[in-house]
């Protein structure tokens, strides 16, 4: 039985998508117990809207909330009874196998990283990192997706190691290809950080293919792209914005012409397939790799489908013993 603690007060529209997504997961996944953490009356009222009979789902009260505008440095100590604190402590104390939140990302990372309040880092890990699966055909893995704005070369090396271990365990791909995101594929391209990280990655035991550009990442040249969190987060946000723009422009052009409308109706299955491939909700959440427990962080704007997928990610990480893999790999 896998026990997943879910932050029911995490998303922008909490607790509706958090509860609904948890119910979807409880129905779809075998051998799972879900603990909804947060304001018990509000969670119970939402839960009562559904038929939860036969589902192994429970509520754990937490009387404090961390908002999206709270500064992580302030709430790590000042709100010890928040749903984020309680959920991460449950993982630390063995009361849950994983924690899923769509709440304040900085707060979740801060609590998870600090041993005195949360999980602490796996021995040897310099900086935990967010690993983001891109919702495109080849499902490439970008690390770091936003945990560390400023990085050192040795940290990028560790990101490559953690990402490689994660992909090996989760997908079964042996020696996944690792690329270093840069402004050109030639060796010697990039700033000082990229050039120094390139040398470390090249000397490692990873299946390092060299520098890559975003087009190489999108076209499936690598399974893992390594970058600093500042660049990684910009890539993610820019990609999301472009996807939304293309979707809106297609709708405008189709609606502007009767011929285009007919063509769209004839091609609706193809459009649906592409839309599903690029749907961020199908990714759900991203694992925080390098902390001493399974933590999956989702978007604040997550739908119930995204929460459902984030819980699946958490269960997969537990079943594949990702924390043990990183601990052994770094040792």
DADAHU-V113067 format. One record per helix or strand of 3 or more residues. SS is the DSSP state (helix for helix, strand for strand). FROM is the first residue (numbers start at 1). LEN is the number of residues. If there is no record, write none. Layout:
BEGIN
ss = [SS,SS]
from = [FROM,FROM]
len = [LEN,LEN]
END
This chain:
BEGIN
ss = [strand,helix,strand,helix,strand,helix,helix,strand,helix,strand,strand,helix,strand,helix,strand,helix,strand,helix,helix,helix,helix,strand,strand,helix,helix]
from = [2,16,32,40,57,72,83,98,105,129,141,153,177,192,207,214,224,229,258,268,280,285,294,304,322]
len = [6,13,7,8,5,7,10,4,9,5,3,19,5,11,6,5,3,27,9,10,3,5,5,16,9]
END
